Amino acid sequence: MSVRVKPITRDEHLAFVTARPSASHTQVPSWGEVKPDWQAESLGWFDDAGQLVGAGLVLLRPLPGPRLPGLPRHLAYLPEGPLLDWHEPDLDRLLEPMLAHLRRRGAFAVRMGPPVVVRRWSADAVKAAIADPAARRLRDVRATSYEPRAGQVADGLRRMGWRRSEASGEGGFAAGQPRYVFQVPFAGRSLEDIHNGLNQQWRRNIKKAEKAGVKVVRGDLEDLPAFHELYCETAERDRFIPRPLPYFQRMWSALTAEHPDRMRLYLAHHDGEVLAAATMLTVGDHVWYSYGASTSRRREVQPSSAVQWRMMTDAHGLGAAVYDLRGITDTLEESSHLLGLLRFKVGTGGEAVEYLGEWDYPLNRLLYKAFDLYLSRR
């Protein structure tokens, strides 16, 4: 059976995503509007009967510098996608037509992030690994469960000439999307079950926030500046470069126009002041804690815990199967400034999850090598 890959409309793309239980928020059509430096295209995979069997959001970014006639100049990027049957035995039947299309579109390389889980570690396994001085990386710790078919996908990609992106192994945080994430399974669990699964510190902090009178409310577009002020303070404290306010305003406008509940904003108020805030994204039955922000003032009233519990409660009410706290480091050494974030997420009682990571296919090896060198020097 042959497969054709060609552009599809936003409506066709969104209908395909909507028919699935879940898909990454980076694979919905509106995500292209969040990234104005990239040119977005919705791609569809069609079988011999003309049935749409796959879809993907491709972001095209031009090479820096002057354009040279006749040379390809775009990096084609499919974050956490495309949405395909990744366990298809003849995987090149699905990927070769995509490569051919993107070559015609002027791509010198393709980067994608197959949404394929490799292994999982329970919260208890992660806690034991953190406490073990001999354990340096999560990837070296025995997993609680393995997905045996993930290795077949990786082997198939290597045979086709795909290579794992170098950034994909950087402590679990990639230049693109994270390879290691922390998720709380919600499917088949009551809200009481989820609350009981939190560790003692989490439950205590939620109770403290309630007793202190912290109120968590849903915000709107006009509340994003208040969120962003806290977010910039968080960035300075936690040593990362913050995104500008227009990025979040663009995200809000694009995502909520596609679906009113695609993005939510939550703010924790105490004595007339916003102390913490966070954004939540939803696609199908998968919910993400996306960005969090807090001030160092009055931390004793636990506003961040209050925000998290409100979002988890609302996610459960929406019928979420998974509450995803996004990226974690796989570094277990005490010297890592990211270890505190891992401990915080482990307290939810969920599980650490490793995905296949991001993979590159050089269509023009010389330009790919030059681009790789450019990125390494930035």
Secondary structure, DSSP 4 states (H G I P E B T S, - for coil): ---EEEE--HHHHHHHHHTSS---GGGSTTHHHH-TTSEEEEEEEE-TT--EEEEEEEEEEEPSS---TTS--EEEEETT--BS-TT-SSTHHHHHHHHHHHHHTTEEEEEE----EEEEEEHHHHHHHHH-TT--BGGGSPPSEE-HHHHHHHHHHHHHT-EE-GGGGSTT--SSS-SEEEEEE-TT--HHHHHHHS-HHHHHHHHHHHHHT-EEEE--GGGHHHHHHHHHHHHHHHT-PPPPHHHHHHHHHHHHHH-TTSEEEEEEEETTEEEEEEEEEEETTEEEEEEEEE-STTGGG-HHHHHHHHHHHHHHHTT-SEEEEEE---B--TT-TTHHHHHHHHTTT-EEEEE---EEEESSHHHHHHHHHHHHH-
